[in-house]
Amino acid sequence: MSLYTKCILYPREAIDGIRVSVMSRHTLSDGITPDARITKKLFDFHSQELAPNPTLIGDYYKRGLSWEEFEKRYKTLLSEPAKAAAVRVLAQQALLGDITLLCIEETPEKCHRRILAEQCKIYAPLLKIIYK
């Protein structure tokens, strides 16, 4: 089975399996206004616990935090016991059936969903990751 990552706005595909939004919130860049493009039909589950916290997001998008520092801090966040357990469960579920991690970024290079997928691979080395 595979763990896919893609933009939440991209259409559903049969290979997506379970679509999981890993966004902290479904808002516009102001962090308050709901993004009308993101509706419940675009995802099956919303896992806010695996998203970067609002402070980290604000530090990156509004306060000039470098991508390298964002990545380091997000990995630290994912290593906290409760979050690490959730990552481990996600990785194990992806071994049983296809899962697609969703976020608003169009490409995975500078998106936390790539980092999350890579962390899953640590817990499930046989997991195949496909970036869309």
C-alpha positions as CSV (number, residue, x, y, z in Angstrom):
1,M,0.0,0.0,0.0
2,S,1.0,3.6,-0.4
3,L,1.0,6.9,1.3
4,Y,0.3,9.7,-1.2
5,T,0.5,13.5,-0.7
6,K,-1.2,16.1,-2.7
7,C,-3.0,19.5,-2.7
8,I,-6.4,19.3,-1.0
9,L,-7.8,21.2,-4.0
10,Y,-6.8,18.5,-6.5
11,P,-9.7,16.2,-7.4
12,R,-10.3,12.8,-5.9
13,E,-8.8,9.8,-7.7
14,A,-9.6,6.2,-7.1
15,I,-6.0,5.6,-6.0
16,D,-6.3,8.2,-3.2
17,G,-7.7,5.8,-0.7
18,I,-8.6,7.6,2.5
19,R,-8.0,11.4,2.1
20,V,-6.8,13.0,5.3
21,S,-6.5,16.7,5.6
22,V,-3.4,17.5,7.8
23,M,-4.0,21.2,7.8
24,S,-4.3,23.0,11.1
25,R,-7.4,24.8,9.8
26,H,-9.2,25.3,6.5
27,T,-8.8,29.1,6.2
28,L,-7.4,31.7,3.9
29,S,-3.9,33.0,4.5
30,D,-5.3,35.3,7.2
31,G,-5.9,32.3,9.4
32,I,-9.4,33.4,10.2
33,T,-11.6,33.5,7.0
34,P,-12.8,30.1,6.0
35,D,-11.5,29.0,2.6
36,A,-14.7,28.4,0.6
37,R,-12.9,26.1,-1.8
38,I,-12.3,23.5,0.9
39,T,-15.4,21.6,1.6
40,K,-16.1,18.3,3.4
41,K,-16.3,16.5,0.1
42,L,-12.6,17.0,-0.5
43,F,-11.4,14.9,2.5
44,D,-12.5,12.0,4.6
45,F,-10.8,13.0,7.8
46,H,-9.3,16.1,9.3
47,S,-6.3,15.3,11.5
48,Q,-5.4,18.6,13.1
49,E,-3.2,16.8,15.6
50,L,-0.7,16.1,12.8
51,A,-0.7,19.6,11.5
52,P,1.9,22.2,12.5
53,N,0.6,24.4,15.3
54,P,-0.7,27.9,14.5
55,T,2.4,29.6,16.0
56,L,4.8,27.6,13.7
57,I,2.6,28.3,10.7
58,G,2.6,32.0,11.6
59,D,6.3,32.0,12.1
60,Y,6.9,30.7,8.7
61,Y,4.3,32.5,6.6
62,K,4.2,35.8,8.5
63,R,7.4,36.2,10.5
64,G,10.0,35.0,8.1
65,L,11.0,31.7,9.6
66,S,13.3,29.8,7.2
67,W,12.1,26.6,5.6
68,E,15.0,24.7,7.2
69,E,14.0,26.0,10.7
70,F,10.3,25.3,10.0
71,E,11.2,21.7,9.0
72,K,13.3,21.2,12.2
73,R,10.6,22.6,14.5
74,Y,7.9,20.5,12.8
75,K,10.0,17.3,13.2
76,T,10.5,18.2,16.9
77,L,6.7,18.7,17.2
78,L,6.1,15.3,15.6
79,S,8.5,13.6,18.0
80,E,6.5,14.6,21.0
81,P,5.1,11.3,22.5
82,A,1.4,11.8,21.6
83,K,2.1,13.0,18.1
84,A,4.7,10.3,17.5
85,A,2.1,7.8,18.5
86,A,-0.3,9.3,16.0
87,V,2.4,9.3,13.2
88,R,3.1,5.6,14.0
89,V,-0.6,4.8,13.7
90,L,-0.9,6.6,10.4
91,A,2.1,4.8,9.1
92,Q,0.6,1.4,10.1
93,Q,-2.7,2.3,8.5
94,A,-1.0,3.3,5.3
95,L,0.5,-0.2,5.2
96,L,-3.0,-1.7,5.2
97,G,-4.6,0.6,2.7
98,D,-3.8,3.7,0.6
99,I,-3.9,7.1,2.3
100,T,-3.5,10.5,0.9
101,L,-2.2,13.4,3.0
102,L,-3.7,16.7,2.0
103,C,-2.6,20.3,2.4
104,I,-3.1,23.5,0.5
105,E,0.4,23.7,-1.0
106,E,0.5,22.7,-4.6
107,T,3.9,20.9,-4.4
108,P,5.4,18.9,-1.6
109,E,8.9,20.5,-1.5
110,K,8.0,23.1,1.0
111,C,4.9,21.5,2.6
112,H,4.6,19.8,5.9
113,R,2.8,16.9,4.4
114,R,6.1,15.8,2.8
115,I,7.8,15.9,6.2
116,L,4.9,14.0,7.8
117,A,5.1,11.3,5.1
118,E,8.9,11.0,5.6
119,Q,8.3,10.6,9.4
120,C,5.8,7.8,8.6
121,K,8.5,6.0,6.6
122,I,10.7,5.9,9.7
123,Y,8.0,3.9,11.5
124,A,7.1,1.8,8.4
125,P,10.2,1.4,6.2
126,L,8.3,-0.6,3.6
127,L,5.8,2.2,3.1
128,K,5.8,3.6,-0.4
129,I,5.5,7.4,-0.6
130,I,4.2,9.0,-3.7
131,Y,4.2,12.8,-4.0
132,K,1.6,14.4,-6.4
